[in-house]
Amino acid sequence: MAVRVGTIDQKLIPANAQNKYGVRARELPLSCPMPGMYLWNSHPKVYLPIEATGEAKCPYCGALYEILSDDE
């Protein structure tokens, strides 16, 4: 049976539920909403250029993303 993305049995988090998210370098490239978020109640996926400055803001929902160090 094929795996269905966004089914109720998956452990996904709500999209755009927070104003600030921390991401690790291994999670790049960064998109909002991120993988692991429900998509049914979100905006279109947009890729955010976070590599140059270490932070990026989504133009749709205003969520701020920051790159975390490996210690955090």
N, CA, C, O and CB atoms as a CASP TS submission, in Angstrom:
PFRMAT TS
TARGET T0000
AUTHOR 0000-0000-0000
METHOD Language model
MODEL 1
PARENT N/A
ATOM      1  N   MET     1       0.840  -1.168   0.000  1.00  0.00           N
ATOM      2  CA  MET     1       0.000   0.000   0.000  1.00  0.00           C
ATOM      3  C   MET     1       0.895   1.246   0.000  1.00  0.00           C
ATOM      4  O   MET     1       1.902   1.286   0.708  1.00  0.00           O
ATOM      5  CB  MET     1      -0.961  -0.010   1.219  1.00  0.00           C
ATOM      6  N   ALA     2       0.540   2.230  -0.770  1.00  0.00           N
ATOM      7  CA  ALA     2       1.317   3.466  -0.850  1.00  0.00           C
ATOM      8  C   ALA     2       1.090   4.317   0.400  1.00  0.00           C
ATOM      9  O   ALA     2      -0.006   4.339   0.961  1.00  0.00           O
ATOM     10  CB  ALA     2       0.940   4.264  -2.120  1.00  0.00           C
ATOM     11  N   VAL     3       2.127   5.006   0.820  1.00  0.00           N
ATOM     12  CA  VAL     3       2.020   5.893   1.974  1.00  0.00           C
ATOM     13  C   VAL     3       1.351   7.180   1.537  1.00  0.00           C
ATOM     14  O   VAL     3       1.743   7.782   0.537  1.00  0.00           O
ATOM     15  CB  VAL     3       3.413   6.179   2.600  1.00  0.00           C
ATOM     16  N   ARG     4       0.350   7.601   2.276  1.00  0.00           N
ATOM     17  CA  ARG     4      -0.362   8.838   1.953  1.00  0.00           C
ATOM     18  C   ARG     4       0.146   9.953   2.850  1.00  0.00           C
ATOM     19  O   ARG     4       0.175   9.808   4.072  1.00  0.00           O
ATOM     20  CB  ARG     4      -1.897   8.661   2.112  1.00  0.00           C
ATOM     21  N   VAL     5       0.536  11.041   2.259  1.00  0.00           N
ATOM     22  CA  VAL     5       1.057  12.177   3.014  1.00  0.00           C
ATOM     23  C   VAL     5      -0.103  12.946   3.620  1.00  0.00           C
ATOM     24  O   VAL     5      -1.092  13.236   2.949  1.00  0.00           O
ATOM     25  CB  VAL     5       1.915  13.101   2.114  1.00  0.00           C
ATOM     26  N   GLY     6       0.034  13.277   4.923  1.00  0.00           N
ATOM     27  CA  GLY     6      -0.978  14.074   5.582  1.00  0.00           C
ATOM     28  C   GLY     6      -2.138  13.276   6.137  1.00  0.00           C
ATOM     29  O   GLY     6      -3.166  13.851   6.497  1.00  0.00           O
ATOM     30  N   THR     7      -1.995  11.967   6.214  1.00  0.00           N
ATOM     31  CA  THR     7      -3.078  11.169   6.776  1.00  0.00           C
ATOM     32  C   THR     7      -3.097  11.331   8.286  1.00  0.00           C
ATOM     33  O   THR     7      -2.110  11.764   8.879  1.00  0.00           O
ATOM     34  CB  THR     7      -2.927   9.682   6.390  1.00  0.00           C
ATOM     35  N   ILE     8      -4.193  10.992   8.896  1.00  0.00           N
ATOM     36  CA  ILE     8      -4.379  11.216  10.325  1.00  0.00           C
ATOM     37  C   ILE     8      -3.434  10.399  11.188  1.00  0.00           C
ATOM     38  O   ILE     8      -3.178  10.765  12.335  1.00  0.00           O
ATOM     39  CB  ILE     8      -5.790  10.904  10.704  1.00  0.00           C
ATOM     40  N   ASP     9      -2.909   9.299  10.659  1.00  0.00           N
ATOM     41  CA  ASP     9      -2.020   8.464  11.459  1.00  0.00           C
ATOM     42  C   ASP     9      -0.563   8.955  11.450  1.00  0.00           C
ATOM     43  O   ASP     9       0.273   8.401  12.163  1.00  0.00           O
ATOM     44  CB  ASP     9      -2.080   7.041  10.954  1.00  0.00           C
ATOM     45  N   GLN    10      -0.256   9.964  10.668  1.00  0.00           N
ATOM     46  CA  GLN    10       1.087  10.530  10.677  1.00  0.00           C
ATOM     47  C   GLN    10       1.210  11.547  11.802  1.00  0.00           C
ATOM     48  O   GLN    10       0.224  12.168  12.198  1.00  0.00           O
ATOM     49  CB  GLN    10       1.417  11.181   9.317  1.00  0.00           C
ATOM     50  N   LYS    11       2.408  11.712  12.307  1.00  0.00           N
ATOM     51  CA  LYS    11       2.660  12.676  13.375  1.00  0.00           C
ATOM     52  C   LYS    11       3.139  13.986  12.758  1.00  0.00           C
ATOM     53  O   LYS    11       4.323  14.315  12.829  1.00  0.00           O
ATOM     54  CB  LYS    11       3.707  12.126  14.392  1.00  0.00           C
ATOM     55  N   LEU    12       2.228  14.723  12.161  1.00  0.00           N
ATOM     56  CA  LEU    12       2.540  16.005  11.548  1.00  0.00           C
ATOM     57  C   LEU    12       2.199  17.127  12.501  1.00  0.00           C
ATOM     58  O   LEU    12       1.368  16.956  13.393  1.00  0.00           O
ATOM     59  CB  LEU    12       1.789  16.177  10.225  1.00  0.00           C
ATOM     60  N   ILE    13       2.831  18.275  12.322  1.00  0.00           N
ATOM     61  CA  ILE    13       2.516  19.437  13.143  1.00  0.00           C
ATOM     62  C   ILE    13       1.702  20.421  12.312  1.00  0.00           C
ATOM     63  O   ILE    13       1.800  20.420  11.085  1.00  0.00           O
ATOM     64  CB  ILE    13       3.810  20.107  13.688  1.00  0.00           C
ATOM     65  N   PRO    14       0.901  21.260  12.964  1.00  0.00           N
ATOM     66  CA  PRO    14       0.119  22.241  12.205  1.00  0.00           C
ATOM     67  C   PRO    14       1.034  23.218  11.471  1.00  0.00           C
ATOM     68  O   PRO    14       2.055  23.644  12.011  1.00  0.00           O
ATOM     69  CB  PRO    14      -0.832  23.008  13.140  1.00  0.00           C
ATOM     70  N   ALA    15       0.674  23.565  10.266  1.00  0.00           N
ATOM     71  CA  ALA    15       1.444  24.537   9.497  1.00  0.00           C
ATOM     72  C   ALA    15       1.162  25.935  10.014  1.00  0.00           C
ATOM     73  O   ALA    15       0.039  26.251  10.407  1.00  0.00           O
ATOM     74  CB  ALA    15       1.114  24.440   7.995  1.00  0.00           C
ATOM     75  N   ASN    16       2.179  26.758  10.010  1.00  0.00           N
ATOM     76  CA  ASN    16       2.044  28.172  10.359  1.00  0.00           C
ATOM     77  C   ASN    16       1.460  28.392  11.748  1.00  0.00           C
ATOM     78  O   ASN    16       0.772  29.386  11.981  1.00  0.00           O
ATOM     79  CB  ASN    16       1.183  28.867   9.343  1.00  0.00           C
ATOM     80  N   ALA    17       1.727  27.482  12.663  1.00  0.00           N
ATOM     81  CA  ALA    17       1.178  27.583  14.012  1.00  0.00           C
ATOM     82  C   ALA    17       2.062  28.424  14.924  1.00  0.00           C
ATOM     83  O   ALA    17       1.602  28.893  15.965  1.00  0.00           O
ATOM     84  CB  ALA    17       0.996  26.199  14.607  1.00  0.00           C
ATOM     85  N   GLN    18       3.306  28.619  14.554  1.00  0.00           N
ATOM     86  CA  GLN    18       4.231  29.388  15.374  1.00  0.00           C
ATOM     87  C   GLN    18       4.704  30.607  14.591  1.00  0.00           C
ATOM     88  O   GLN    18       4.548  30.675  13.372  1.00  0.00           O
ATOM     89  CB  GLN    18       5.434  28.519  15.818  1.00  0.00           C
ATOM     90  N   ASN    19       5.279  31.560  15.301  1.00  0.00           N
ATOM     91  CA  ASN    19       5.832  32.735  14.645  1.00  0.00           C
ATOM     92  C   ASN    19       7.326  32.601  14.402  1.00  0.00           C
ATOM     93  O   ASN    19       7.901  33.348  13.610  1.00  0.00           O
ATOM     94  CB  ASN    19       5.556  33.970  15.469  1.00  0.00           C
ATOM     95  N   LYS    20       7.962  31.638  15.092  1.00  0.00           N
ATOM     96  CA  LYS    20       9.404  31.483  14.985  1.00  0.00           C
ATOM     97  C   LYS    20       9.768  30.002  14.998  1.00  0.00           C
ATOM     98  O   LYS    20       9.277  29.234  15.826  1.00  0.00           O
ATOM     99  CB  LYS    20      10.119  32.229  16.128  1.00  0.00           C
ATOM    100  N   TYR    21      10.636  29.615  14.070  1.00  0.00           N
ATOM    101  CA  TYR    21      11.076  28.237  13.962  1.00  0.00           C
ATOM    102  C   TYR    21      12.594  28.198  13.892  1.00  0.00           C
ATOM    103  O   TYR    21      13.207  29.059  13.261  1.00  0.00           O
ATOM    104  CB  TYR    21      10.452  27.554  12.729  1.00  0.00           C
ATOM    105  N   GLY    22      13.199  27.222  14.525  1.00  0.00           N
ATOM    106  CA  GLY    22      14.623  26.982  14.412  1.00  0.00           C
ATOM    107  C   GLY    22      14.855  25.793  13.502  1.00  0.00           C
ATOM    108  O   GLY    22      14.195  24.763  13.642  1.00  0.00           O
ATOM    109  N   VAL    23      15.776  25.926  12.581  1.00  0.00           N
ATOM    110  CA  VAL    23      16.099  24.839  11.657  1.00  0.00           C
ATOM    111  C   VAL    23      17.600  24.575  11.700  1.00  0.00           C
ATOM    112  O   VAL    23      18.388  25.464  12.020  1.00  0.00           O
ATOM    113  CB  VAL    23      15.640  25.180  10.207  1.00  0.00           C
ATOM    114  N   ARG    24      17.975  23.380  11.383  1.00  0.00           N
ATOM    115  CA  ARG    24      19.387  22.997  11.343  1.00  0.00           C
ATOM    116  C   ARG    24      19.856  22.981   9.886  1.00  0.00           C
ATOM    117  O   ARG    24      19.053  22.830   8.966  1.00  0.00           O
ATOM    118  CB  ARG    24      19.612  21.601  12.017  1.00  0.00           C
ATOM    119  N   ALA    25      21.141  23.135   9.696  1.00  0.00           N
ATOM    120  CA  ALA    25      21.707  23.173   8.350  1.00  0.00           C
ATOM    121  C   ALA    25      21.363  21.909   7.558  1.00  0.00           C
ATOM    122  O   ALA    25      21.204  21.965   6.338  1.00  0.00           O
ATOM    123  CB  ALA    25      23.223  23.347   8.423  1.00  0.00           C
ATOM    124  N   ARG    26      21.250  20.782   8.240  1.00  0.00           N
ATOM    125  CA  ARG    26      20.930  19.532   7.541  1.00  0.00           C
ATOM    126  C   ARG    26      19.496  19.514   6.998  1.00  0.00           C
ATOM    127  O   ARG    26      19.161  18.652   6.185  1.00  0.00           O
ATOM    128  CB  ARG    26      21.135  18.350   8.478  1.00  0.00           C
ATOM    129  N   GLU    27      18.644  20.454   7.436  1.00  0.00           N
ATOM    130  CA  GLU    27      17.256  20.529   6.979  1.00  0.00           C
ATOM    131  C   GLU    27      17.078  21.431   5.759  1.00  0.00           C
ATOM    132  O   GLU    27      15.960  21.621   5.280  1.00  0.00           O
ATOM    133  CB  GLU    27      16.376  21.023   8.100  1.00  0.00           C
ATOM    134  N   LEU    28      18.181  21.985   5.258  1.00  0.00           N
ATOM    135  CA  LEU    28      18.109  22.879   4.093  1.00  0.00           C
ATOM    136  C   LEU    28      18.038  22.061   2.827  1.00  0.00           C
ATOM    137  O   LEU    28      18.545  20.939   2.826  1.00  0.00           O
ATOM    138  CB  LEU    28      19.321  23.834   4.043  1.00  0.00           C
ATOM    139  N   PRO    29      17.449  22.538   1.754  1.00  0.00           N
ATOM    140  CA  PRO    29      16.880  23.856   1.581  1.00  0.00           C
ATOM    141  C   PRO    29      15.604  24.020   2.399  1.00  0.00           C
ATOM    142  O   PRO    29      14.875  23.059   2.645  1.00  0.00           O
ATOM    143  CB  PRO    29      16.602  24.116   0.114  1.00  0.00           C
ATOM    144  N   LEU    30      15.356  25.241   2.809  1.00  0.00           N
ATOM    145  CA  LEU    30      14.230  25.561   3.679  1.00  0.00           C
ATOM    146  C   LEU    30      13.015  25.957   2.861  1.00  0.00           C
ATOM    147  O   LEU    30      13.102  26.778   1.948  1.00  0.00           O
ATOM    148  CB  LEU    30      14.600  26.681   4.649  1.00  0.00           C
ATOM    149  N   SER    31      11.888  25.366   3.200  1.00  0.00           N
ATOM    150  CA  SER    31      10.623  25.766   2.580  1.00  0.00           C
ATOM    151  C   SER    31       9.608  26.015   3.679  1.00  0.00           C
ATOM    152  O   SER    31       9.692  25.436   4.762  1.00  0.00           O
ATOM    153  CB  SER    31      10.108  24.682   1.581  1.00  0.00           C
ATOM    154  N   CYS    32       8.667  26.865   3.395  1.00  0.00           N
ATOM    155  CA  CYS    32       7.541  27.110   4.295  1.00  0.00           C
ATOM    156  C   CYS    32       6.278  26.829   3.495  1.00  0.00           C
ATOM    157  O   CYS    32       6.090  27.413   2.428  1.00  0.00           O
ATOM    158  CB  CYS    32       7.552  28.589   4.874  1.00  0.00           C
ATOM    159  N   PRO    33       5.416  25.959   3.977  1.00  0.00           N
ATOM    160  CA  PRO    33       5.540  25.137   5.157  1.00  0.00           C
ATOM    161  C   PRO    33       6.636  24.092   4.996  1.00  0.00           C
ATOM    162  O   PRO    33       6.968  23.674   3.887  1.00  0.00           O
ATOM    163  CB  PRO    33       4.222  24.469   5.465  1.00  0.00           C
ATOM    164  N   MET    34       7.190  23.680   6.139  1.00  0.00           N
ATOM    165  CA  MET    34       8.276  22.709   6.150  1.00  0.00           C
ATOM    166  C   MET    34       7.726  21.293   6.016  1.00  0.00           C
ATOM    167  O   MET    34       6.555  21.048   6.306  1.00  0.00           O
ATOM    168  CB  MET    34       9.106  22.841   7.437  1.00  0.00           C
ATOM    169  N   PRO    35       8.577  20.357   5.573  1.00  0.00           N
ATOM    170  CA  PRO    35       8.159  18.955   5.580  1.00  0.00           C
ATOM    171  C   PRO    35       7.764  18.569   7.008  1.00  0.00           C
ATOM    172  O   PRO    35       8.386  19.022   7.968  1.00  0.00           O
ATOM    173  CB  PRO    35       9.301  18.022   5.040  1.00  0.00           C
ATOM    174  N   GLY    36       6.769  17.765   7.141  1.00  0.00           N
ATOM    175  CA  GLY    36       6.306  17.382   8.465  1.00  0.00           C
ATOM    176  C   GLY    36       5.166  18.243   8.967  1.00  0.00           C
ATOM    177  O   GLY    36       4.687  18.046  10.084  1.00  0.00           O
ATOM    178  N   MET    37       4.718  19.206   8.149  1.00  0.00           N
ATOM    179  CA  MET    37       3.574  20.048   8.523  1.00  0.00           C
ATOM    180  C   MET    37       2.381  19.671   7.657  1.00  0.00           C
ATOM    181  O   MET    37       2.533  19.294   6.495  1.00  0.00           O
ATOM    182  CB  MET    37       3.912  21.568   8.367  1.00  0.00           C
ATOM    183  N   TYR    38       1.210  19.777   8.233  1.00  0.00           N
ATOM    184  CA  TYR    38      -0.002  19.582   7.444  1.00  0.00           C
ATOM    185  C   TYR    38      -0.057  20.636   6.351  1.00  0.00           C
ATOM    186  O   TYR    38       0.337  21.781   6.571  1.00  0.00           O
ATOM    187  CB  TYR    38      -1.269  19.647   8.338  1.00  0.00           C
ATOM    188  N   LEU    39      -0.533  20.265   5.196  1.00  0.00           N
ATOM    189  CA  LEU    39      -0.599  21.203   4.081  1.00  0.00           C
ATOM    190  C   LEU    39      -2.011  21.658   3.754  1.00  0.00           C
ATOM    191  O   LEU    39      -2.179  22.639   3.029  1.00  0.00           O
ATOM    192  CB  LEU    39       0.011  20.584   2.871  1.00  0.00           C
ATOM    193  N   TRP    40      -3.013  20.993   4.254  1.00  0.00           N
ATOM    194  CA  TRP    40      -4.386  21.298   3.862  1.00  0.00           C
ATOM    195  C   TRP    40      -4.828  22.692   4.301  1.00  0.00           C
ATOM    196  O   TRP    40      -5.718  23.274   3.681  1.00  0.00           O
ATOM    197  CB  TRP    40      -5.322  20.267   4.439  1.00  0.00           C
ATOM    198  N   ASN    41      -4.227  23.233   5.352  1.00  0.00           N
ATOM    199  CA  ASN    41      -4.663  24.540   5.835  1.00  0.00           C
ATOM    200  C   ASN    41      -3.538  25.569   5.753  1.00  0.00           C
ATOM    201  O   ASN    41      -3.453  26.467   6.591  1.00  0.00           O
ATOM    202  CB  ASN    41      -5.166  24.431   7.273  1.00  0.00           C
ATOM    203  N   SER    42      -2.685  25.441   4.756  1.00  0.00           N
ATOM    204  CA  SER    42      -1.526  26.300   4.667  1.00  0.00           C
ATOM    205  C   SER    42      -1.504  27.057   3.344  1.00  0.00           C
ATOM    206  O   SER    42      -2.370  26.879   2.488  1.00  0.00           O
ATOM    207  CB  SER    42      -0.255  25.486   4.831  1.00  0.00           C
ATOM    208  N   HIS    43      -0.505  27.891   3.208  1.00  0.00           N
ATOM    209  CA  HIS    43      -0.300  28.646   1.975  1.00  0.00           C
ATOM    210  C   HIS    43       0.552  27.825   1.011  1.00  0.00           C
ATOM    211  O   HIS    43       1.059  26.769   1.390  1.00  0.00           O
ATOM    212  CB  HIS    43       0.370  30.017   2.268  1.00  0.00           C
ATOM    213  N   PRO    44       0.718  28.290  -0.227  1.00  0.00           N
ATOM    214  CA  PRO    44       1.574  27.563  -1.169  1.00  0.00           C
ATOM    215  C   PRO    44       3.010  27.462  -0.651  1.00  0.00           C
ATOM    216  O   PRO    44       3.482  28.349   0.060  1.00  0.00           O
ATOM    217  CB  PRO    44       1.560  28.253  -2.542  1.00  0.00           C
ATOM    218  N   LYS    45       3.693  26.386  -1.007  1.00  0.00           N
ATOM    219  CA  LYS    45       5.077  26.189  -0.567  1.00  0.00           C
ATOM    220  C   LYS    45       5.977  27.226  -1.236  1.00  0.00           C
ATOM    221  O   LYS    45       5.893  27.467  -2.440  1.00  0.00           O
ATOM    222  CB  LYS    45       5.565  24.746  -0.897  1.00  0.00           C
ATOM    223  N   VAL    46       6.835  27.829  -0.425  1.00  0.00           N
ATOM    224  CA  VAL    46       7.804  28.794  -0.912  1.00  0.00           C
ATOM    225  C   VAL    46       9.158  28.437  -0.311  1.00  0.00           C
ATOM    226  O   VAL    46       9.250  28.111   0.872  1.00  0.00           O
ATOM    227  CB  VAL    46       7.386  30.259  -0.551  1.00  0.00           C
ATOM    228  N   TYR    47      10.201  28.499  -1.121  1.00  0.00           N
ATOM    229  CA  TYR    47      11.554  28.234  -0.631  1.00  0.00           C
ATOM    230  C   TYR    47      12.159  29.547  -0.147  1.00  0.00           C
ATOM    231  O   TYR    47      12.048  30.577  -0.812  1.00  0.00           O
ATOM    232  CB  TYR    47      12.445  27.582  -1.742  1.00  0.00           C
ATOM    233  N   LEU    48      12.799  29.498   1.018  1.00  0.00           N
ATOM    234  CA  LEU    48      13.317  30.701   1.659  1.00  0.00           C
ATOM    235  C   LEU    48      14.843  30.700   1.633  1.00  0.00           C
ATOM    236  O   LEU    48      15.464  29.699   1.991  1.00  0.00           O
ATOM    237  CB  LEU    48      12.805  30.807   3.107  1.00  0.00           C
ATOM    238  N   PRO    49      15.455  31.807   1.216  1.00  0.00           N
ATOM    239  CA  PRO    49      16.921  31.909   1.152  1.00  0.00           C
ATOM    240  C   PRO    49      17.515  32.241   2.515  1.00  0.00           C
ATOM    241  O   PRO    49      17.740  33.410   2.828  1.00  0.00           O
ATOM    242  CB  PRO    49      17.339  32.974   0.129  1.00  0.00           C
ATOM    243  N   ILE    50      17.765  31.233   3.312  1.00  0.00           N
ATOM    244  CA  ILE    50      18.233  31.427   4.682  1.00  0.00           C
ATOM    245  C   ILE    50      19.754  31.301   4.810  1.00  0.00           C
ATOM    246  O   ILE    50      20.323  31.746   5.807  1.00  0.00           O
ATOM    247  CB  ILE    50      17.561  30.427   5.598  1.00  0.00           C
ATOM    248  N   GLU    51      20.409  30.710   3.833  1.00  0.00           N
ATOM    249  CA  GLU    51      21.832  30.404   3.941  1.00  0.00           C
ATOM    250  C   GLU    51      22.711  31.647   4.111  1.00  0.00           C
ATOM    251  O   GLU    51      23.670  31.605   4.881  1.00  0.00           O
ATOM    252  CB  GLU    51      22.273  29.645   2.724  1.00  0.00           C
ATOM    253  N   ALA    52      22.421  32.722   3.433  1.00  0.00           N
ATOM    254  CA  ALA    52      23.300  33.902   3.440  1.00  0.00           C
ATOM    255  C   ALA    52      23.325  34.627   4.782  1.00  0.00           C
ATOM    256  O   ALA    52      24.393  35.030   5.244  1.00  0.00           O
ATOM    257  CB  ALA    52      22.864  34.868   2.365  1.00  0.00           C
ATOM    258  N   THR    53      22.170  34.797   5.411  1.00  0.00           N
ATOM    259  CA  THR    53      22.096  35.600   6.636  1.00  0.00           C
ATOM    260  C   THR    53      21.824  34.794   7.894  1.00  0.00           C
ATOM    261  O   THR    53      22.018  35.296   9.001  1.00  0.00           O
ATOM    262  CB  THR    53      21.038  36.632   6.489  1.00  0.00           C
ATOM    263  N   GLY    54      21.374  33.541   7.742  1.00  0.00           N
ATOM    264  CA  GLY    54      21.057  32.726   8.908  1.00  0.00           C
ATOM    265  C   GLY    54      19.633  32.865   9.378  1.00  0.00           C
ATOM    266  O   GLY    54      19.223  32.200  10.330  1.00  0.00           O
ATOM    267  N   GLU    55      18.861  33.733   8.716  1.00  0.00           N
ATOM    268  CA  GLU    55      17.438  33.857   9.036  1.00  0.00           C
ATOM    269  C   GLU    55      16.667  34.262   7.792  1.00  0.00           C
ATOM    270  O   GLU    55      17.214  34.841   6.854  1.00  0.00           O
ATOM    271  CB  GLU    55      17.213  34.884  10.171  1.00  0.00           C
ATOM    272  N   ALA    56      15.382  33.941   7.813  1.00  0.00           N
ATOM    273  CA  ALA    56      14.510  34.283   6.699  1.00  0.00           C
ATOM    274  C   ALA    56      13.081  34.398   7.217  1.00  0.00           C
ATOM    275  O   ALA    56      12.711  33.747   8.194  1.00  0.00           O
ATOM    276  CB  ALA    56      14.610  33.225   5.560  1.00  0.00           C
ATOM    277  N   LYS    57      12.285  35.229   6.555  1.00  0.00           N
ATOM    278  CA  LYS    57      10.895  35.429   6.935  1.00  0.00           C
ATOM    279  C   LYS    57      10.005  35.031   5.769  1.00  0.00           C
ATOM    280  O   LYS    57      10.243  35.430   4.629  1.00  0.00           O
ATOM    281  CB  LYS    57      10.634  36.900   7.355  1.00  0.00           C
ATOM    282  N   CYS    58       8.974  34.239   6.064  1.00  0.00           N
ATOM    283  CA  CYS    58       8.055  33.783   5.027  1.00  0.00           C
ATOM    284  C   CYS    58       7.182  34.956   4.562  1.00  0.00           C
ATOM    285  O   CYS    58       6.568  35.633   5.386  1.00  0.00           O
ATOM    286  CB  CYS    58       7.172  32.611   5.549  1.00  0.00           C
ATOM    287  N   PRO    59       7.126  35.198   3.249  1.00  0.00           N
ATOM    288  CA  PRO    59       6.306  36.305   2.759  1.00  0.00           C
ATOM    289  C   PRO    59       4.804  36.051   2.870  1.00  0.00           C
ATOM    290  O   PRO    59       4.015  36.994   2.804  1.00  0.00           O
ATOM    291  CB  PRO    59       6.653  36.589   1.330  1.00  0.00           C
ATOM    292  N   TYR    60       4.403  34.802   3.035  1.00  0.00           N
ATOM    293  CA  TYR    60       2.983  34.479   3.152  1.00  0.00           C
ATOM    294  C   TYR    60       2.470  34.602   4.583  1.00  0.00           C
ATOM    295  O   TYR    60       1.507  35.323   4.843  1.00  0.00           O
ATOM    296  CB  TYR    60       2.730  33.079   2.642  1.00  0.00           C
ATOM    297  N   CYS    61       3.115  33.898   5.508  1.00  0.00           N
ATOM    298  CA  CYS    61       2.577  33.824   6.872  1.00  0.00           C
ATOM    299  C   CYS    61       3.377  34.641   7.879  1.00  0.00           C
ATOM    300  O   CYS    61       2.934  34.819   9.013  1.00  0.00           O
ATOM    301  CB  CYS    61       2.529  32.389   7.323  1.00  0.00           C
ATOM    302  N   GLY    62       4.547  35.138   7.488  1.00  0.00           N
ATOM    303  CA  GLY    62       5.352  35.950   8.378  1.00  0.00           C
ATOM    304  C   GLY    62       6.184  35.175   9.383  1.00  0.00           C
ATOM    305  O   GLY    62       6.814  35.779  10.251  1.00  0.00           O
ATOM    306  N   ALA    63       6.202  33.857   9.286  1.00  0.00           N
ATOM    307  CA  ALA    63       6.999  33.049  10.215  1.00  0.00           C
ATOM    308  C   ALA    63       8.478  33.351  10.016  1.00  0.00           C
ATOM    309  O   ALA    63       8.953  33.465   8.886  1.00  0.00           O
ATOM    310  CB  ALA    63       6.722  31.532  10.013  1.00  0.00           C
ATOM    311  N   LEU    64       9.195  33.479  11.117  1.00  0.00           N
ATOM    312  CA  LEU    64      10.626  33.746  11.078  1.00  0.00           C
ATOM    313  C   LEU    64      11.364  32.424  11.298  1.00  0.00           C
ATOM    314  O   LEU    64      11.054  31.676  12.226  1.00  0.00           O
ATOM    315  CB  LEU    64      11.034  34.813  12.155  1.00  0.00           C
ATOM    316  N   TYR    65      12.329  32.150  10.450  1.00  0.00           N
ATOM    317  CA  TYR    65      13.147  30.941  10.541  1.00  0.00           C
ATOM    318  C   TYR    65      14.573  31.358  10.823  1.00  0.00           C
ATOM    319  O   TYR    65      15.085  32.296  10.214  1.00  0.00           O
ATOM    320  CB  TYR    65      13.062  30.087   9.236  1.00  0.00           C
ATOM    321  N   GLU    66      15.226  30.650  11.763  1.00  0.00           N
ATOM    322  CA  GLU    66      16.606  30.895  12.095  1.00  0.00           C
ATOM    323  C   GLU    66      17.374  29.585  12.076  1.00  0.00           C
ATOM    324  O   GLU    66      16.861  28.550  12.501  1.00  0.00           O
ATOM    325  CB  GLU    66      16.724  31.578  13.458  1.00  0.00           C
ATOM    326  N   ILE    67      18.607  29.631  11.582  1.00  0.00           N
ATOM    327  CA  ILE    67      19.445  28.438  11.600  1.00  0.00           C
ATOM    328  C   ILE    67      20.002  28.269  13.002  1.00  0.00           C
ATOM    329  O   ILE    67      20.569  29.202  13.571  1.00  0.00           O
ATOM    330  CB  ILE    67      20.593  28.531  10.547  1.00  0.00           C
ATOM    331  N   LEU    68      19.838  27.068  13.557  1.00  0.00           N
ATOM    332  CA  LEU    68      20.348  26.735  14.882  1.00  0.00           C
ATOM    333  C   LEU    68      21.734  26.138  14.765  1.00  0.00           C
ATOM    334  O   LEU    68      22.065  25.489  13.773  1.00  0.00           O
ATOM    335  CB  LEU    68      19.405  25.764  15.605  1.00  0.00           C
ATOM    336  N   SER    69      22.527  26.362  15.775  1.00  0.00           N
ATOM    337  CA  SER    69      23.832  25.696  15.832  1.00  0.00           C
ATOM    338  C   SER    69      23.603  24.247  16.259  1.00  0.00           C
ATOM    339  O   SER    69      22.515  23.892  16.714  1.00  0.00           O
ATOM    340  CB  SER    69      24.815  26.433  16.825  1.00  0.00           C
ATOM    341  N   ASP    70      24.609  23.432  16.114  1.00  0.00           N
ATOM    342  CA  ASP    70      24.466  22.026  16.488  1.00  0.00           C
ATOM    343  C   ASP    70      24.308  21.855  17.988  1.00  0.00           C
ATOM    344  O   ASP    70      23.863  20.798  18.434  1.00  0.00           O
ATOM    345  CB  ASP    70      25.662  21.229  16.006  1.00  0.00           C
ATOM    346  N   ASP    71      24.662  22.875  18.791  1.00  0.00           N
ATOM    347  CA  ASP    71      24.555  22.798  20.253  1.00  0.00           C
ATOM    348  C   ASP    71      23.120  23.018  20.742  1.00  0.00           C
ATOM    349  O   ASP    71      22.756  22.566  21.827  1.00  0.00           O
ATOM    350  CB  ASP    71      25.478  23.827  20.897  1.00  0.00           C
ATOM    351  N   GLU    72      22.321  23.701  19.949  1.00  0.00           N
ATOM    352  CA  GLU    72      20.973  24.079  20.411  1.00  0.00           C
ATOM    353  C   GLU    72      19.992  22.958  20.218  1.00  0.00           C
ATOM    354  O   GLU    72      18.816  23.102  20.550  1.00  0.00           O
ATOM    355  CB  GLU    72      20.477  25.317  19.682  1.00  0.00           C
TER
END
